[in-house]
Amino acid sequence: MILSDRVKLEQAALKIRLGIIRAISSNHGGHIGGSLDLADMLAVVYSDFMRVRPEQPLWDDRDFMIFSKGHAGPALYATLAWRGFFPHERLDHLNNPDSLLPGHCDRKIPGVDATTGSLGQGLSIACGVAEGARLAGRDQRVFCVTGDGESAEGQIWEATQFAAHYCLDNLIAFLDWNKMQIDGSNDEVMRLGDPVLKYQAFGWNACLVKGNDVMAIQRAVRRAVEEPNGKPSMIVLDTVKGEGARCVMEMANNHCIGFSDELCGKVMEELREQGRKLGMEVE
């Protein structure tokens, strides 16, 4: 397995963030915070680990990506456009009446494996896909993205118990631990505690990595892929909501916001500066 180096991954993450901004600016608002903070993970997974064919989205032997936190659909859409599943111009139709790009993840979009948005359900879907692949004797990985606010849903923990009981070591999940949800901080709304210890107690491999450290994410995913031990894996991403755009990160609540031309201009200037540092031209 030949893995990408840091610069290539950071450039990929920047391209994904640019796609997120393009999509959300087209609708003058959307779920920006919890989309931006997933860009680094998505850059790593889709660069080095996802076995997919953009020209054949329903390829039988593909790996799967299930976004349980389906409101972060702009992050997945931007990633799929970057990988060539559909033209970047489609990002200009987020949540518009033409339905070319629904606000939440939708299977009508090439490369999207599950329609999600009702929180708590996606991990169960991922468990079913992983178990189905195992029973069919297929060497397929199932990646799943969950949220920390979503972790208050009981179905998440039912799925967690199921995955451990059935030894789904082809399931690699991520928890976007940005400590914020729509109504405030996790500690105010529903304290999560230590998610690594929780998942380990349920019988999972679990580890904590910085959510904007592409090499740490790469190492964690590689370990989960190359060292299966009969346990599912949970990689807890220690993130800041809105990661990658400081003017968004510093907002009191950036869960789902209006996106003015002024704010878009500030974000784009930050992203252009990141591009300059990475030797990448940003229009």
VMD Tcl script that draws the C-alpha trace (Angstrom):
set ca {
  {0.00 0.00 0.00}
  {1.49 3.33 -1.11}
  {0.26 6.12 1.16}
  {0.05 9.82 0.35}
  {2.39 12.27 2.06}
  {1.30 15.16 4.28}
  {1.35 17.89 1.63}
  {-0.76 15.88 -0.81}
  {-3.30 15.10 1.90}
  {-3.45 18.69 3.11}
  {-3.92 19.86 -0.46}
  {-6.76 17.34 -0.85}
  {-8.36 18.55 2.39}
  {-8.19 22.12 1.13}
  {-9.87 21.12 -2.14}
  {-12.65 19.48 -0.13}
  {-13.10 22.60 2.00}
  {-13.29 24.71 -1.15}
  {-16.01 22.39 -2.45}
  {-17.92 22.70 0.84}
  {-17.80 26.49 0.62}
  {-18.89 26.39 -3.01}
  {-21.90 24.25 -2.15}
  {-22.97 26.20 0.94}
  {-22.48 29.61 -0.70}
  {-24.71 28.50 -3.58}
  {-27.57 28.13 -1.07}
  {-26.51 31.13 1.04}
  {-26.33 28.88 4.10}
  {-26.17 25.37 5.47}
  {-24.41 23.01 7.84}
  {-20.97 24.51 7.59}
  {-19.25 23.81 10.94}
  {-19.66 20.04 11.05}
  {-18.82 19.77 7.35}
  {-15.56 21.72 7.38}
  {-14.13 19.76 10.32}
  {-14.40 16.46 8.41}
  {-12.29 17.52 5.43}
  {-8.99 16.15 6.73}
  {-10.42 12.73 7.50}
  {-12.17 12.53 4.14}
  {-8.97 13.52 2.34}
  {-7.13 10.64 4.01}
  {-9.81 8.00 3.52}
  {-10.57 8.83 -0.11}
  {-6.91 9.27 -1.02}
  {-5.51 6.12 0.54}
  {-8.17 3.64 1.67}
  {-11.52 3.82 -0.15}
  {-11.65 1.27 -2.95}
  {-14.09 2.92 -5.35}
  {-14.52 3.55 -9.05}
  {-15.88 7.04 -9.72}
  {-16.83 6.03 -13.25}
  {-18.75 3.04 -11.81}
  {-20.34 4.25 -8.54}
  {-22.28 1.01 -7.94}
  {-19.28 -1.29 -8.50}
  {-20.10 -4.50 -6.62}
  {-16.72 -4.75 -4.89}
  {-16.51 -1.15 -3.71}
  {-15.98 -0.04 -0.13}
  {-18.84 1.85 1.49}
  {-19.08 5.24 3.18}
  {-22.11 5.83 5.41}
  {-22.60 9.33 6.80}
  {-24.68 8.77 9.91}
  {-24.45 12.53 10.56}
  {-26.17 13.12 7.27}
  {-26.43 16.89 7.72}
  {-22.70 17.01 6.89}
  {-23.63 16.01 3.35}
  {-21.79 19.03 1.87}
  {-18.51 17.49 3.06}
  {-19.25 14.18 1.35}
  {-20.52 15.89 -1.81}
  {-17.39 18.02 -2.04}
  {-15.25 14.90 -1.62}
  {-17.12 13.01 -4.32}
  {-16.78 15.94 -6.73}
  {-13.04 16.09 -6.01}
  {-12.75 12.35 -6.70}
  {-14.64 12.68 -9.98}
  {-17.98 11.06 -9.20}
  {-19.74 14.08 -10.69}
  {-18.75 17.53 -12.06}
  {-17.90 20.29 -9.60}
  {-20.69 22.39 -11.13}
  {-23.19 20.18 -9.35}
  {-22.01 21.71 -6.07}
  {-23.82 24.89 -7.15}
  {-27.17 23.20 -6.52}
  {-27.11 22.45 -2.78}
  {-30.63 22.10 -1.40}
  {-32.15 23.88 -4.38}
  {-35.62 23.02 -5.77}
  {-34.02 21.16 -8.69}
  {-32.87 18.50 -6.15}
  {-29.53 17.98 -7.86}
  {-27.90 18.01 -4.43}
  {-30.24 17.55 -1.42}
  {-29.14 19.15 1.84}
  {-28.70 15.77 3.56}
  {-26.96 12.72 2.11}
  {-29.09 11.08 -0.57}
  {-28.52 7.90 -2.56}
  {-29.61 9.69 -5.73}
  {-26.13 11.23 -5.75}
  {-23.38 9.09 -7.36}
  {-21.06 7.79 -4.66}
  {-23.52 8.21 -1.77}
  {-24.25 4.78 -0.30}
  {-27.07 5.63 2.12}
  {-29.74 8.28 2.51}
  {-29.26 9.70 6.00}
  {-30.18 12.67 8.13}
  {-32.38 11.25 10.86}
  {-29.66 11.02 13.47}
  {-28.67 7.70 15.02}
  {-29.57 5.45 12.13}
  {-26.44 5.44 9.99}
  {-24.30 3.29 12.26}
  {-26.98 0.59 12.16}
  {-26.98 0.77 8.37}
  {-23.20 0.44 8.37}
  {-23.42 -2.60 10.64}
  {-25.88 -4.25 8.25}
  {-23.69 -3.57 5.23}
  {-20.58 -4.83 7.05}
  {-22.33 -8.01 8.21}
  {-23.74 -8.58 4.72}
  {-20.29 -8.28 3.17}
  {-18.87 -10.69 5.75}
  {-21.60 -13.27 5.18}
  {-21.09 -13.01 1.41}
  {-17.36 -13.57 1.82}
  {-16.54 -10.17 0.30}
  {-13.41 -8.26 1.27}
  {-15.16 -4.92 1.63}
  {-14.65 -2.18 4.18}
  {-17.46 -0.09 5.55}
  {-16.59 3.39 6.80}
  {-19.10 5.30 8.91}
  {-19.12 8.89 10.18}
  {-21.01 9.67 13.38}
  {-21.44 12.84 15.42}
  {-21.05 13.52 19.11}
  {-24.47 15.15 19.49}
  {-25.89 12.18 17.61}
  {-24.32 9.89 20.20}
  {-27.18 10.74 22.58}
  {-29.37 8.50 20.40}
  {-29.91 5.06 21.88}
  {-29.73 3.40 18.48}
  {-26.06 4.34 18.26}
  {-25.30 2.17 21.28}
  {-27.49 -0.71 20.08}
  {-25.47 -0.70 16.85}
  {-22.24 -0.47 18.83}
  {-23.18 -3.59 20.79}
  {-24.22 -5.40 17.58}
  {-20.92 -4.63 15.82}
  {-18.86 -5.96 18.72}
  {-20.98 -9.09 19.15}
  {-20.71 -10.01 15.47}
  {-16.99 -9.19 15.30}
  {-17.32 -6.70 12.44}
  {-13.66 -5.85 11.99}
  {-14.44 -4.63 8.45}
  {-16.29 -1.69 10.05}
  {-14.22 1.45 10.60}
  {-16.16 4.31 12.15}
  {-15.31 7.90 12.98}
  {-16.75 10.08 15.71}
  {-16.62 13.79 14.94}
  {-15.95 14.95 18.51}
  {-16.28 18.71 18.05}
  {-18.07 19.10 21.43}
  {-20.88 21.18 19.94}
  {-24.38 20.47 18.71}
  {-27.31 22.51 17.48}
  {-28.50 23.60 20.96}
  {-25.09 24.25 22.52}
  {-22.13 22.35 23.87}
  {-22.29 18.64 24.59}
  {-21.67 19.31 28.26}
  {-24.71 21.59 28.36}
  {-27.06 19.38 26.36}
  {-25.94 15.77 26.96}
  {-22.50 15.01 28.32}
  {-20.68 12.35 26.30}
  {-17.79 11.73 28.68}
  {-14.75 9.90 27.32}
  {-15.84 8.37 23.99}
  {-12.69 6.25 23.63}
  {-13.30 4.51 26.95}
  {-16.97 4.07 26.09}
  {-16.27 2.29 22.81}
  {-13.53 0.20 24.35}
  {-15.98 -0.88 27.05}
  {-18.33 -2.07 24.30}
  {-15.55 -4.22 22.82}
  {-14.28 -1.96 20.04}
  {-10.80 -0.90 19.08}
  {-10.89 2.82 19.83}
  {-8.35 5.62 19.68}
  {-8.23 9.42 19.78}
  {-6.52 11.48 17.06}
  {-6.36 15.16 16.25}
  {-9.00 15.72 13.61}
  {-6.85 18.11 11.56}
  {-3.69 15.97 11.63}
  {-3.80 14.06 8.36}
  {-0.83 11.84 9.21}
  {-2.29 10.82 12.59}
  {-5.57 10.00 10.88}
  {-3.73 8.04 8.22}
  {-1.89 5.97 10.84}
  {-5.10 5.21 12.71}
  {-6.97 4.11 9.60}
  {-4.03 2.06 8.38}
  {-3.90 0.23 11.70}
  {-7.62 -0.53 11.50}
  {-7.31 -1.76 7.91}
  {-4.11 -3.78 8.23}
  {-4.53 -5.23 11.72}
  {-8.04 -6.72 11.92}
  {-8.52 -8.49 15.24}
  {-12.18 -9.41 15.28}
  {-13.24 -6.01 16.61}
  {-14.81 -3.00 14.89}
  {-12.78 0.22 15.06}
  {-13.80 3.68 16.25}
  {-11.47 6.56 15.48}
  {-12.45 9.54 17.60}
  {-11.58 12.76 15.80}
  {-10.74 15.52 18.27}
  {-12.00 18.45 16.19}
  {-13.06 22.06 16.44}
  {-16.34 22.70 14.66}
  {-15.56 24.69 11.52}
  {-11.95 23.47 11.38}
  {-10.02 25.08 8.55}
  {-11.77 28.46 8.60}
  {-10.96 30.43 11.73}
  {-13.69 33.00 11.18}
  {-16.21 30.13 11.25}
  {-14.54 28.34 14.16}
  {-14.81 31.48 16.28}
  {-18.58 31.80 15.82}
  {-20.65 30.97 18.92}
  {-22.79 28.52 16.97}
  {-21.88 27.50 13.44}
  {-24.05 24.39 13.21}
  {-26.34 25.63 10.43}
  {-26.03 29.28 9.49}
  {-26.77 31.82 6.84}
  {-23.73 32.35 4.64}
  {-23.43 35.95 3.53}
  {-21.20 37.21 0.74}
  {-19.13 38.98 3.40}
  {-18.54 35.81 5.40}
  {-17.81 33.87 2.22}
  {-15.18 36.45 1.32}
  {-13.48 36.09 4.69}
  {-13.45 32.29 4.46}
  {-12.08 32.35 0.92}
  {-9.25 34.67 1.92}
  {-8.26 32.20 4.64}
  {-8.38 29.31 2.20}
  {-6.33 31.22 -0.37}
  {-3.66 31.81 2.27}
  {-3.63 28.10 3.09}
  {-3.26 27.38 -0.60}
  {-0.26 29.68 -0.87}
  {1.43 27.86 2.00}
  {0.75 24.52 0.30}
  {1.96 25.69 -3.11}
  {-1.56 25.45 -4.50}
  {-3.40 28.16 -6.40}
  {-6.89 28.91 -5.12}
  {-9.15 30.98 -7.37}
}
mol new
graphics top color blue
foreach p $ca { graphics top sphere $p radius 0.5 }
foreach p [lrange $ca 0 end-1] q [lrange $ca 1 end] { graphics top cylinder $p $q radius 0.2 }
display resetview
